[in-house]
Amino acid sequence: MATSIGRSDGLRTIFSIFLGLMLTAFVGIGVFTFHPPPNESEPRLRAIQREEQSLREGKAVSELPEAEQRRVRELARERAALQDAAAEARKPWGRSTSVVLVVFATLIMALSLVRADELPVIANGLLLGGVFTMLYGVGWIVDSDASIARFVVMSVALVITLGLGYFRFVRRGATPSVVDGAVPTPFEGAGALEARIRDLEARMDDAARALGPRSDGPGSV
């Protein structure tokens, strides 16, 4: 019995973790689908790469004619400028993506509080998904160089995590384990049953003493 209970708890834990990872992947793909990164420079970068390959044809730049060498250097400068512009364009996108992910993480973690006692496995999976999504969103803002925005998002994420964690584990009296709703062990059940049997025996003894002494034979008084 103890082995089956431990196996069931392990499966619940695995399912909760898997649900959290799947939820994080779902949110991440959804955000990238409806809020894609800026890629205005991608077509030109691909064109530069194709032109450079056609000019070089596997040769070193020093082996090319002077005119082609100048063209290769021009393409290299243009590619570097486009890459810098793309990096600058991705900074505000990274900040907005981080904010969106933190908002979704907050909603998921708040949803995990609904009927958490009745559906502990699903609630724990949602809680883990919210935590993973929160980490994913914080990672995007950490990668940017906007110190003020980074501090604000980190502060908001910290406050939300502490607030929902307090409500989930302290106020609701839930244990911090991954799987809630633990089933009492057989030893705990046996102890309760033994206590009930002792109480019943004590009541029977009290009833026997109240009835008076029992006769041992036909001639006894």
mmCIF file of the C-alpha atoms, coordinates in Angstrom:
data_MODEL
# 
_entry.id   MODEL 
# 
loop_
_atom_site.group_PDB 
_atom_site.id 
_atom_site.type_symbol 
_atom_site.label_atom_id 
_atom_site.label_alt_id 
_atom_site.label_comp_id 
_atom_site.label_asym_id 
_atom_site.label_entity_id 
_atom_site.label_seq_id 
_atom_site.pdbx_PDB_ins_code 
_atom_site.Cartn_x 
_atom_site.Cartn_y 
_atom_site.Cartn_z 
_atom_site.occupancy 
_atom_site.B_iso_or_equiv 
_atom_site.pdbx_formal_charge 
_atom_site.auth_seq_id 
_atom_site.auth_comp_id 
_atom_site.auth_asym_id 
_atom_site.auth_atom_id 
_atom_site.pdbx_PDB_model_num 
ATOM 1   C CA . MET A 1 1   ? 0.000   0.000   0.000   1.00 0.00 ? 1   MET A CA 1 
ATOM 2   C CA . ALA A 1 2   ? 2.786   2.433   0.891   1.00 0.00 ? 2   ALA A CA 1 
ATOM 3   C CA . THR A 1 3   ? 4.524   1.650   -2.419  1.00 0.00 ? 3   THR A CA 1 
ATOM 4   C CA . SER A 1 4   ? 1.384   2.367   -4.439  1.00 0.00 ? 4   SER A CA 1 
ATOM 5   C CA . ILE A 1 5   ? 0.812   5.632   -2.575  1.00 0.00 ? 5   ILE A CA 1 
ATOM 6   C CA . GLY A 1 6   ? 4.398   6.739   -3.181  1.00 0.00 ? 6   GLY A CA 1 
ATOM 7   C CA . ARG A 1 7   ? 4.121   5.813   -6.850  1.00 0.00 ? 7   ARG A CA 1 
ATOM 8   C CA . SER A 1 8   ? 0.901   7.799   -7.174  1.00 0.00 ? 8   SER A CA 1 
ATOM 9   C CA . ASP A 1 9   ? 2.502   10.851  -5.540  1.00 0.00 ? 9   ASP A CA 1 
ATOM 10  C CA . GLY A 1 10  ? 5.455   10.579  -7.920  1.00 0.00 ? 10  GLY A CA 1 
ATOM 11  C CA . LEU A 1 11  ? 3.177   10.474  -10.960 1.00 0.00 ? 11  LEU A CA 1 
ATOM 12  C CA . ARG A 1 12  ? 1.279   13.498  -9.680  1.00 0.00 ? 12  ARG A CA 1 
ATOM 13  C CA . THR A 1 13  ? 4.528   15.401  -9.248  1.00 0.00 ? 13  THR A CA 1 
ATOM 14  C CA . ILE A 1 14  ? 5.710   14.500  -12.751 1.00 0.00 ? 14  ILE A CA 1 
ATOM 15  C CA . PHE A 1 15  ? 2.366   15.511  -14.232 1.00 0.00 ? 15  PHE A CA 1 
ATOM 16  C CA . SER A 1 16  ? 2.402   18.853  -12.397 1.00 0.00 ? 16  SER A CA 1 
ATOM 17  C CA . ILE A 1 17  ? 5.909   19.658  -13.660 1.00 0.00 ? 17  ILE A CA 1 
ATOM 18  C CA . PHE A 1 18  ? 5.033   18.574  -17.202 1.00 0.00 ? 18  PHE A CA 1 
ATOM 19  C CA . LEU A 1 19  ? 1.862   20.678  -17.151 1.00 0.00 ? 19  LEU A CA 1 
ATOM 20  C CA . GLY A 1 20  ? 3.866   23.699  -15.997 1.00 0.00 ? 20  GLY A CA 1 
ATOM 21  C CA . LEU A 1 21  ? 6.415   23.281  -18.802 1.00 0.00 ? 21  LEU A CA 1 
ATOM 22  C CA . MET A 1 22  ? 3.719   22.790  -21.440 1.00 0.00 ? 22  MET A CA 1 
ATOM 23  C CA . LEU A 1 23  ? 1.876   25.879  -20.224 1.00 0.00 ? 23  LEU A CA 1 
ATOM 24  C CA . THR A 1 24  ? 5.065   27.953  -20.392 1.00 0.00 ? 24  THR A CA 1 
ATOM 25  C CA . ALA A 1 25  ? 5.771   26.750  -23.935 1.00 0.00 ? 25  ALA A CA 1 
ATOM 26  C CA . PHE A 1 26  ? 2.184   27.518  -24.943 1.00 0.00 ? 26  PHE A CA 1 
ATOM 27  C CA . VAL A 1 27  ? 2.363   31.073  -23.602 1.00 0.00 ? 27  VAL A CA 1 
ATOM 28  C CA . GLY A 1 28  ? 5.783   31.678  -25.153 1.00 0.00 ? 28  GLY A CA 1 
ATOM 29  C CA . ILE A 1 29  ? 4.718   30.462  -28.591 1.00 0.00 ? 29  ILE A CA 1 
ATOM 30  C CA . GLY A 1 30  ? 1.510   32.462  -28.368 1.00 0.00 ? 30  GLY A CA 1 
ATOM 31  C CA . VAL A 1 31  ? 3.361   35.669  -27.496 1.00 0.00 ? 31  VAL A CA 1 
ATOM 32  C CA . PHE A 1 32  ? 5.848   35.180  -30.346 1.00 0.00 ? 32  PHE A CA 1 
ATOM 33  C CA . THR A 1 33  ? 2.989   34.441  -32.748 1.00 0.00 ? 33  THR A CA 1 
ATOM 34  C CA . PHE A 1 34  ? 0.882   37.499  -31.987 1.00 0.00 ? 34  PHE A CA 1 
ATOM 35  C CA . HIS A 1 35  ? 3.752   39.770  -30.910 1.00 0.00 ? 35  HIS A CA 1 
ATOM 36  C CA . PRO A 1 36  ? 6.609   38.818  -33.261 1.00 0.00 ? 36  PRO A CA 1 
ATOM 37  C CA . PRO A 1 37  ? 10.045  40.440  -33.067 1.00 0.00 ? 37  PRO A CA 1 
ATOM 38  C CA . PRO A 1 38  ? 10.939  43.157  -35.590 1.00 0.00 ? 38  PRO A CA 1 
ATOM 39  C CA . ASN A 1 39  ? 12.599  41.699  -38.686 1.00 0.00 ? 39  ASN A CA 1 
ATOM 40  C CA . GLU A 1 40  ? 12.640  44.570  -41.188 1.00 0.00 ? 40  GLU A CA 1 
ATOM 41  C CA . SER A 1 41  ? 16.356  44.095  -41.838 1.00 0.00 ? 41  SER A CA 1 
ATOM 42  C CA . GLU A 1 42  ? 16.206  40.333  -42.385 1.00 0.00 ? 42  GLU A CA 1 
ATOM 43  C CA . PRO A 1 43  ? 15.489  40.462  -46.159 1.00 0.00 ? 43  PRO A CA 1 
ATOM 44  C CA . ARG A 1 44  ? 18.380  42.870  -46.769 1.00 0.00 ? 44  ARG A CA 1 
ATOM 45  C CA . LEU A 1 45  ? 20.745  40.809  -44.632 1.00 0.00 ? 45  LEU A CA 1 
ATOM 46  C CA . ARG A 1 46  ? 19.923  37.702  -46.629 1.00 0.00 ? 46  ARG A CA 1 
ATOM 47  C CA . ALA A 1 47  ? 20.484  39.608  -49.867 1.00 0.00 ? 47  ALA A CA 1 
ATOM 48  C CA . ILE A 1 48  ? 23.877  40.848  -48.625 1.00 0.00 ? 48  ILE A CA 1 
ATOM 49  C CA . GLN A 1 49  ? 24.882  37.310  -47.682 1.00 0.00 ? 49  GLN A CA 1 
ATOM 50  C CA . ARG A 1 50  ? 23.918  35.964  -51.107 1.00 0.00 ? 50  ARG A CA 1 
ATOM 51  C CA . GLU A 1 51  ? 25.782  38.739  -52.937 1.00 0.00 ? 51  GLU A CA 1 
ATOM 52  C CA . GLU A 1 52  ? 28.877  38.273  -50.813 1.00 0.00 ? 52  GLU A CA 1 
ATOM 53  C CA . GLN A 1 53  ? 28.882  34.533  -51.453 1.00 0.00 ? 53  GLN A CA 1 
ATOM 54  C CA . SER A 1 54  ? 28.527  35.075  -55.192 1.00 0.00 ? 54  SER A CA 1 
ATOM 55  C CA . LEU A 1 55  ? 31.456  37.509  -55.178 1.00 0.00 ? 55  LEU A CA 1 
ATOM 56  C CA . ARG A 1 56  ? 33.802  35.388  -53.145 1.00 0.00 ? 56  ARG A CA 1 
ATOM 57  C CA . GLU A 1 57  ? 32.893  31.914  -54.467 1.00 0.00 ? 57  GLU A CA 1 
ATOM 58  C CA . GLY A 1 58  ? 34.946  30.263  -51.738 1.00 0.00 ? 58  GLY A CA 1 
ATOM 59  C CA . LYS A 1 59  ? 37.955  32.545  -52.242 1.00 0.00 ? 59  LYS A CA 1 
ATOM 60  C CA . ALA A 1 60  ? 39.649  34.734  -49.703 1.00 0.00 ? 60  ALA A CA 1 
ATOM 61  C CA . VAL A 1 61  ? 39.015  38.461  -49.941 1.00 0.00 ? 61  VAL A CA 1 
ATOM 62  C CA . SER A 1 62  ? 42.695  39.100  -50.813 1.00 0.00 ? 62  SER A CA 1 
ATOM 63  C CA . GLU A 1 63  ? 42.371  36.859  -53.883 1.00 0.00 ? 63  GLU A CA 1 
ATOM 64  C CA . LEU A 1 64  ? 39.575  38.931  -55.396 1.00 0.00 ? 64  LEU A CA 1 
ATOM 65  C CA . PRO A 1 65  ? 40.051  41.826  -57.808 1.00 0.00 ? 65  PRO A CA 1 
ATOM 66  C CA . GLU A 1 66  ? 40.282  45.287  -56.300 1.00 0.00 ? 66  GLU A CA 1 
ATOM 67  C CA . ALA A 1 67  ? 36.750  46.314  -57.311 1.00 0.00 ? 67  ALA A CA 1 
ATOM 68  C CA . GLU A 1 68  ? 35.243  43.168  -55.807 1.00 0.00 ? 68  GLU A CA 1 
ATOM 69  C CA . GLN A 1 69  ? 37.271  43.624  -52.626 1.00 0.00 ? 69  GLN A CA 1 
ATOM 70  C CA . ARG A 1 70  ? 35.823  47.117  -52.211 1.00 0.00 ? 70  ARG A CA 1 
ATOM 71  C CA . ARG A 1 71  ? 32.335  45.738  -52.793 1.00 0.00 ? 71  ARG A CA 1 
ATOM 72  C CA . VAL A 1 72  ? 32.846  43.020  -50.177 1.00 0.00 ? 72  VAL A CA 1 
ATOM 73  C CA . ARG A 1 73  ? 34.011  45.600  -47.639 1.00 0.00 ? 73  ARG A CA 1 
ATOM 74  C CA . GLU A 1 74  ? 30.989  47.786  -48.410 1.00 0.00 ? 74  GLU A CA 1 
ATOM 75  C CA . LEU A 1 75  ? 28.684  44.830  -47.888 1.00 0.00 ? 75  LEU A CA 1 
ATOM 76  C CA . ALA A 1 76  ? 30.403  44.044  -44.570 1.00 0.00 ? 76  ALA A CA 1 
ATOM 77  C CA . ARG A 1 77  ? 29.896  47.610  -43.348 1.00 0.00 ? 77  ARG A CA 1 
ATOM 78  C CA . GLU A 1 78  ? 26.265  47.590  -44.442 1.00 0.00 ? 78  GLU A CA 1 
ATOM 79  C CA . ARG A 1 79  ? 25.670  44.271  -42.705 1.00 0.00 ? 79  ARG A CA 1 
ATOM 80  C CA . ALA A 1 80  ? 27.183  45.568  -39.465 1.00 0.00 ? 80  ALA A CA 1 
ATOM 81  C CA . ALA A 1 81  ? 25.012  48.691  -39.610 1.00 0.00 ? 81  ALA A CA 1 
ATOM 82  C CA . LEU A 1 82  ? 21.868  46.624  -40.209 1.00 0.00 ? 82  LEU A CA 1 
ATOM 83  C CA . GLN A 1 83  ? 22.715  44.301  -37.323 1.00 0.00 ? 83  GLN A CA 1 
ATOM 84  C CA . ASP A 1 84  ? 23.197  47.247  -34.973 1.00 0.00 ? 84  ASP A CA 1 
ATOM 85  C CA . ALA A 1 85  ? 19.880  48.761  -36.072 1.00 0.00 ? 85  ALA A CA 1 
ATOM 86  C CA . ALA A 1 86  ? 18.145  45.422  -35.578 1.00 0.00 ? 86  ALA A CA 1 
ATOM 87  C CA . ALA A 1 87  ? 19.590  45.102  -32.070 1.00 0.00 ? 87  ALA A CA 1 
ATOM 88  C CA . GLU A 1 88  ? 18.330  48.585  -31.190 1.00 0.00 ? 88  GLU A CA 1 
ATOM 89  C CA . ALA A 1 89  ? 14.884  47.762  -32.586 1.00 0.00 ? 89  ALA A CA 1 
ATOM 90  C CA . ARG A 1 90  ? 14.699  44.574  -30.521 1.00 0.00 ? 90  ARG A CA 1 
ATOM 91  C CA . LYS A 1 91  ? 15.260  46.395  -27.210 1.00 0.00 ? 91  LYS A CA 1 
ATOM 92  C CA . PRO A 1 92  ? 11.751  47.946  -26.924 1.00 0.00 ? 92  PRO A CA 1 
ATOM 93  C CA . TRP A 1 93  ? 10.278  44.719  -28.260 1.00 0.00 ? 93  TRP A CA 1 
ATOM 94  C CA . GLY A 1 94  ? 12.110  42.779  -25.543 1.00 0.00 ? 94  GLY A CA 1 
ATOM 95  C CA . ARG A 1 95  ? 10.761  45.110  -22.860 1.00 0.00 ? 95  ARG A CA 1 
ATOM 96  C CA . SER A 1 96  ? 7.179   44.833  -24.111 1.00 0.00 ? 96  SER A CA 1 
ATOM 97  C CA . THR A 1 97  ? 7.504   41.063  -24.433 1.00 0.00 ? 97  THR A CA 1 
ATOM 98  C CA . SER A 1 98  ? 8.756   40.852  -20.869 1.00 0.00 ? 98  SER A CA 1 
ATOM 99  C CA . VAL A 1 99  ? 5.785   42.858  -19.606 1.00 0.00 ? 99  VAL A CA 1 
ATOM 100 C CA . VAL A 1 100 ? 3.336   40.670  -21.545 1.00 0.00 ? 100 VAL A CA 1 
ATOM 101 C CA . LEU A 1 101 ? 4.902   37.480  -20.176 1.00 0.00 ? 101 LEU A CA 1 
ATOM 102 C CA . VAL A 1 102 ? 4.819   38.797  -16.600 1.00 0.00 ? 102 VAL A CA 1 
ATOM 103 C CA . VAL A 1 103 ? 1.128   39.672  -17.021 1.00 0.00 ? 103 VAL A CA 1 
ATOM 104 C CA . PHE A 1 104 ? 0.323   36.189  -18.320 1.00 0.00 ? 104 PHE A CA 1 
ATOM 105 C CA . ALA A 1 105 ? 2.374   34.632  -15.504 1.00 0.00 ? 105 ALA A CA 1 
ATOM 106 C CA . THR A 1 106 ? 0.398   36.635  -12.964 1.00 0.00 ? 106 THR A CA 1 
ATOM 107 C CA . LEU A 1 107 ? -2.915  35.496  -14.447 1.00 0.00 ? 107 LEU A CA 1 
ATOM 108 C CA . ILE A 1 108 ? -1.797  31.858  -14.467 1.00 0.00 ? 108 ILE A CA 1 
ATOM 109 C CA . MET A 1 109 ? -0.568  31.984  -10.873 1.00 0.00 ? 109 MET A CA 1 
ATOM 110 C CA . ALA A 1 110 ? -3.812  33.657  -9.792  1.00 0.00 ? 110 ALA A CA 1 
ATOM 111 C CA . LEU A 1 111 ? -5.779  30.969  -11.631 1.00 0.00 ? 111 LEU A CA 1 
ATOM 112 C CA . SER A 1 112 ? -3.878  28.309  -9.697  1.00 0.00 ? 112 SER A CA 1 
ATOM 113 C CA . LEU A 1 113 ? -5.506  29.596  -6.495  1.00 0.00 ? 113 LEU A CA 1 
ATOM 114 C CA . VAL A 1 114 ? -8.997  28.729  -7.745  1.00 0.00 ? 114 VAL A CA 1 
ATOM 115 C CA . ARG A 1 115 ? -10.191 25.422  -6.272  1.00 0.00 ? 115 ARG A CA 1 
ATOM 116 C CA . ALA A 1 116 ? -6.629  24.571  -5.270  1.00 0.00 ? 116 ALA A CA 1 
ATOM 117 C CA . ASP A 1 117 ? -7.816  22.245  -2.492  1.00 0.00 ? 117 ASP A CA 1 
ATOM 118 C CA . GLU A 1 118 ? -10.145 20.286  -4.775  1.00 0.00 ? 118 GLU A CA 1 
ATOM 119 C CA . LEU A 1 119 ? -7.756  20.039  -7.742  1.00 0.00 ? 119 LEU A CA 1 
ATOM 120 C CA . PRO A 1 120 ? -4.277  20.017  -6.188  1.00 0.00 ? 120 PRO A CA 1 
ATOM 121 C CA . VAL A 1 121 ? -2.452  18.457  -9.144  1.00 0.00 ? 121 VAL A CA 1 
ATOM 122 C CA . ILE A 1 122 ? -3.892  20.891  -11.697 1.00 0.00 ? 122 ILE A CA 1 
ATOM 123 C CA . ALA A 1 123 ? -3.393  23.813  -9.309  1.00 0.00 ? 123 ALA A CA 1 
ATOM 124 C CA . ASN A 1 124 ? 0.253   22.890  -8.767  1.00 0.00 ? 124 ASN A CA 1 
ATOM 125 C CA . GLY A 1 125 ? 0.784   22.535  -12.506 1.00 0.00 ? 125 GLY A CA 1 
ATOM 126 C CA . LEU A 1 126 ? -0.679  25.986  -13.080 1.00 0.00 ? 126 LEU A CA 1 
ATOM 127 C CA . LEU A 1 127 ? 1.458   27.403  -10.284 1.00 0.00 ? 127 LEU A CA 1 
ATOM 128 C CA . LEU A 1 128 ? 4.623   25.923  -11.791 1.00 0.00 ? 128 LEU A CA 1 
ATOM 129 C CA . GLY A 1 129 ? 3.602   27.195  -15.230 1.00 0.00 ? 129 GLY A CA 1 
ATOM 130 C CA . GLY A 1 130 ? 3.177   30.684  -13.802 1.00 0.00 ? 130 GLY A CA 1 
ATOM 131 C CA . VAL A 1 131 ? 6.577   30.505  -12.110 1.00 0.00 ? 131 VAL A CA 1 
ATOM 132 C CA . PHE A 1 132 ? 8.313   29.280  -15.285 1.00 0.00 ? 132 PHE A CA 1 
ATOM 133 C CA . THR A 1 133 ? 6.585   31.961  -17.372 1.00 0.00 ? 133 THR A CA 1 
ATOM 134 C CA . MET A 1 134 ? 7.610   34.593  -14.832 1.00 0.00 ? 134 MET A CA 1 
ATOM 135 C CA . LEU A 1 135 ? 11.233  33.462  -15.108 1.00 0.00 ? 135 LEU A CA 1 
ATOM 136 C CA . TYR A 1 136 ? 10.955  33.529  -18.898 1.00 0.00 ? 136 TYR A CA 1 
ATOM 137 C CA . GLY A 1 137 ? 9.640   37.088  -18.858 1.00 0.00 ? 137 GLY A CA 1 
ATOM 138 C CA . VAL A 1 138 ? 12.275  38.246  -16.388 1.00 0.00 ? 138 VAL A CA 1 
ATOM 139 C CA . GLY A 1 139 ? 14.951  36.736  -18.636 1.00 0.00 ? 139 GLY A CA 1 
ATOM 140 C CA . TRP A 1 140 ? 13.889  38.968  -21.532 1.00 0.00 ? 140 TRP A CA 1 
ATOM 141 C CA . ILE A 1 141 ? 14.136  42.158  -19.478 1.00 0.00 ? 141 ILE A CA 1 
ATOM 142 C CA . VAL A 1 142 ? 17.479  41.117  -17.975 1.00 0.00 ? 142 VAL A CA 1 
ATOM 143 C CA . ASP A 1 143 ? 18.861  40.717  -21.505 1.00 0.00 ? 143 ASP A CA 1 
ATOM 144 C CA . SER A 1 144 ? 18.054  44.354  -22.312 1.00 0.00 ? 144 SER A CA 1 
ATOM 145 C CA . ASP A 1 145 ? 20.214  47.289  -21.252 1.00 0.00 ? 145 ASP A CA 1 
ATOM 146 C CA . ALA A 1 146 ? 17.391  49.490  -19.954 1.00 0.00 ? 146 ALA A CA 1 
ATOM 147 C CA . SER A 1 147 ? 18.285  49.599  -16.270 1.00 0.00 ? 147 SER A CA 1 
ATOM 148 C CA . ILE A 1 148 ? 15.160  51.488  -15.107 1.00 0.00 ? 148 ILE A CA 1 
ATOM 149 C CA . ALA A 1 149 ? 12.730  49.282  -17.010 1.00 0.00 ? 149 ALA A CA 1 
ATOM 150 C CA . ARG A 1 150 ? 14.608  46.219  -15.862 1.00 0.00 ? 150 ARG A CA 1 
ATOM 151 C CA . PHE A 1 151 ? 14.368  47.298  -12.225 1.00 0.00 ? 151 PHE A CA 1 
ATOM 152 C CA . VAL A 1 152 ? 10.653  48.078  -12.508 1.00 0.00 ? 152 VAL A CA 1 
ATOM 153 C CA . VAL A 1 153 ? 9.798   44.729  -14.111 1.00 0.00 ? 153 VAL A CA 1 
ATOM 154 C CA . MET A 1 154 ? 11.925  42.840  -11.590 1.00 0.00 ? 154 MET A CA 1 
ATOM 155 C CA . SER A 1 155 ? 10.231  44.682  -8.711  1.00 0.00 ? 155 SER A CA 1 
ATOM 156 C CA . VAL A 1 156 ? 6.759   43.955  -10.052 1.00 0.00 ? 156 VAL A CA 1 
ATOM 157 C CA . ALA A 1 157 ? 7.620   40.292  -10.591 1.00 0.00 ? 157 ALA A CA 1 
ATOM 158 C CA . LEU A 1 158 ? 8.998   40.030  -7.046  1.00 0.00 ? 158 LEU A CA 1 
ATOM 159 C CA . VAL A 1 159 ? 5.937   41.659  -5.468  1.00 0.00 ? 159 VAL A CA 1 
ATOM 160 C CA . ILE A 1 160 ? 3.543   39.467  -7.453  1.00 0.00 ? 160 ILE A CA 1 
ATOM 161 C CA . THR A 1 161 ? 5.465   36.311  -6.589  1.00 0.00 ? 161 THR A CA 1 
ATOM 162 C CA . LEU A 1 162 ? 5.587   37.127  -2.886  1.00 0.00 ? 162 LEU A CA 1 
ATOM 163 C CA . GLY A 1 163 ? 1.908   38.093  -2.763  1.00 0.00 ? 163 GLY A CA 1 
ATOM 164 C CA . LEU A 1 164 ? 0.607   35.024  -4.566  1.00 0.00 ? 164 LEU A CA 1 
ATOM 165 C CA . GLY A 1 165 ? 3.028   32.787  -2.663  1.00 0.00 ? 165 GLY A CA 1 
ATOM 166 C CA . TYR A 1 166 ? 1.780   34.148  0.653   1.00 0.00 ? 166 TYR A CA 1 
ATOM 167 C CA . PHE A 1 167 ? -1.848  33.677  -0.326  1.00 0.00 ? 167 PHE A CA 1 
ATOM 168 C CA . ARG A 1 168 ? -1.199  30.166  -1.675  1.00 0.00 ? 168 ARG A CA 1 
ATOM 169 C CA . PHE A 1 169 ? 1.020   28.705  1.039   1.00 0.00 ? 169 PHE A CA 1 
ATOM 170 C CA . VAL A 1 170 ? 0.428   30.784  4.168   1.00 0.00 ? 170 VAL A CA 1 
ATOM 171 C CA . ARG A 1 171 ? -3.076  32.172  4.165   1.00 0.00 ? 171 ARG A CA 1 
ATOM 172 C CA . ARG A 1 172 ? -4.701  29.080  2.683   1.00 0.00 ? 172 ARG A CA 1 
ATOM 173 C CA . GLY A 1 173 ? -2.651  26.825  4.962   1.00 0.00 ? 173 GLY A CA 1 
ATOM 174 C CA . ALA A 1 174 ? -1.300  24.784  2.075   1.00 0.00 ? 174 ALA A CA 1 
ATOM 175 C CA . THR A 1 175 ? 1.950   22.896  2.379   1.00 0.00 ? 175 THR A CA 1 
ATOM 176 C CA . PRO A 1 176 ? 4.852   23.971  0.150   1.00 0.00 ? 176 PRO A CA 1 
ATOM 177 C CA . SER A 1 177 ? 5.149   20.542  -1.418  1.00 0.00 ? 177 SER A CA 1 
ATOM 178 C CA . VAL A 1 178 ? 4.617   20.040  -5.126  1.00 0.00 ? 178 VAL A CA 1 
ATOM 179 C CA . VAL A 1 179 ? 1.728   17.675  -4.574  1.00 0.00 ? 179 VAL A CA 1 
ATOM 180 C CA . ASP A 1 180 ? -1.002  18.594  -2.106  1.00 0.00 ? 180 ASP A CA 1 
ATOM 181 C CA . GLY A 1 181 ? -3.777  16.480  -0.673  1.00 0.00 ? 181 GLY A CA 1 
ATOM 182 C CA . ALA A 1 182 ? -1.519  13.787  0.780   1.00 0.00 ? 182 ALA A CA 1 
ATOM 183 C CA . VAL A 1 183 ? -3.272  10.611  1.844   1.00 0.00 ? 183 VAL A CA 1 
ATOM 184 C CA . PRO A 1 184 ? -2.664  9.459   5.449   1.00 0.00 ? 184 PRO A CA 1 
ATOM 185 C CA . THR A 1 185 ? -0.244  6.582   5.717   1.00 0.00 ? 185 THR A CA 1 
ATOM 186 C CA . PRO A 1 186 ? -1.413  3.121   6.853   1.00 0.00 ? 186 PRO A CA 1 
ATOM 187 C CA . PHE A 1 187 ? 0.382   3.617   10.187  1.00 0.00 ? 187 PHE A CA 1 
ATOM 188 C CA . GLU A 1 188 ? -1.611  6.782   10.917  1.00 0.00 ? 188 GLU A CA 1 
ATOM 189 C CA . GLY A 1 189 ? -4.849  4.950   10.062  1.00 0.00 ? 189 GLY A CA 1 
ATOM 190 C CA . ALA A 1 190 ? -3.904  2.000   12.268  1.00 0.00 ? 190 ALA A CA 1 
ATOM 191 C CA . GLY A 1 191 ? -3.179  4.310   15.198  1.00 0.00 ? 191 GLY A CA 1 
ATOM 192 C CA . ALA A 1 192 ? -6.593  5.942   14.919  1.00 0.00 ? 192 ALA A CA 1 
ATOM 193 C CA . LEU A 1 193 ? -8.284  2.544   14.724  1.00 0.00 ? 193 LEU A CA 1 
ATOM 194 C CA . GLU A 1 194 ? -6.413  1.308   17.795  1.00 0.00 ? 194 GLU A CA 1 
ATOM 195 C CA . ALA A 1 195 ? -7.485  4.371   19.771  1.00 0.00 ? 195 ALA A CA 1 
ATOM 196 C CA . ARG A 1 196 ? -11.116 3.737   18.859  1.00 0.00 ? 196 ARG A CA 1 
ATOM 197 C CA . ILE A 1 197 ? -10.861 0.085   19.923  1.00 0.00 ? 197 ILE A CA 1 
ATOM 198 C CA . ARG A 1 198 ? -9.384  1.073   23.287  1.00 0.00 ? 198 ARG A CA 1 
ATOM 199 C CA . ASP A 1 199 ? -12.166 3.572   23.831  1.00 0.00 ? 199 ASP A CA 1 
ATOM 200 C CA . LEU A 1 200 ? -14.776 0.926   23.017  1.00 0.00 ? 200 LEU A CA 1 
ATOM 201 C CA . GLU A 1 201 ? -13.177 -1.553  25.444  1.00 0.00 ? 201 GLU A CA 1 
ATOM 202 C CA . ALA A 1 202 ? -13.152 1.057   28.193  1.00 0.00 ? 202 ALA A CA 1 
ATOM 203 C CA . ARG A 1 203 ? -16.867 1.700   27.685  1.00 0.00 ? 203 ARG A CA 1 
ATOM 204 C CA . MET A 1 204 ? -17.626 -2.011  27.800  1.00 0.00 ? 204 MET A CA 1 
ATOM 205 C CA . ASP A 1 205 ? -15.706 -2.354  31.089  1.00 0.00 ? 205 ASP A CA 1 
ATOM 206 C CA . ASP A 1 206 ? -17.649 0.570   32.569  1.00 0.00 ? 206 ASP A CA 1 
ATOM 207 C CA . ALA A 1 207 ? -20.931 -1.066  31.526  1.00 0.00 ? 207 ALA A CA 1 
ATOM 208 C CA . ALA A 1 208 ? -19.891 -4.413  33.072  1.00 0.00 ? 208 ALA A CA 1 
ATOM 209 C CA . ARG A 1 209 ? -19.020 -2.808  36.401  1.00 0.00 ? 209 ARG A CA 1 
ATOM 210 C CA . ALA A 1 210 ? -22.340 -0.960  36.423  1.00 0.00 ? 210 ALA A CA 1 
ATOM 211 C CA . LEU A 1 211 ? -24.247 -4.250  36.077  1.00 0.00 ? 211 LEU A CA 1 
ATOM 212 C CA . GLY A 1 212 ? -22.681 -5.599  39.291  1.00 0.00 ? 212 GLY A CA 1 
ATOM 213 C CA . PRO A 1 213 ? -20.729 -8.827  40.078  1.00 0.00 ? 213 PRO A CA 1 
ATOM 214 C CA . ARG A 1 214 ? -21.351 -11.792 37.784  1.00 0.00 ? 214 ARG A CA 1 
ATOM 215 C CA . SER A 1 215 ? -22.498 -15.210 39.210  1.00 0.00 ? 215 SER A CA 1 
ATOM 216 C CA . ASP A 1 216 ? -19.907 -18.033 38.935  1.00 0.00 ? 216 ASP A CA 1 
ATOM 217 C CA . GLY A 1 217 ? -22.315 -20.979 39.463  1.00 0.00 ? 217 GLY A CA 1 
ATOM 218 C CA . PRO A 1 218 ? -25.741 -22.175 40.576  1.00 0.00 ? 218 PRO A CA 1 
ATOM 219 C CA . GLY A 1 219 ? -24.871 -22.005 44.296  1.00 0.00 ? 219 GLY A CA 1 
ATOM 220 C CA . SER A 1 220 ? -23.207 -18.639 44.267  1.00 0.00 ? 220 SER A CA 1 
ATOM 221 C CA . VAL A 1 221 ? -24.914 -15.549 45.751  1.00 0.00 ? 221 VAL A CA 1 
# 
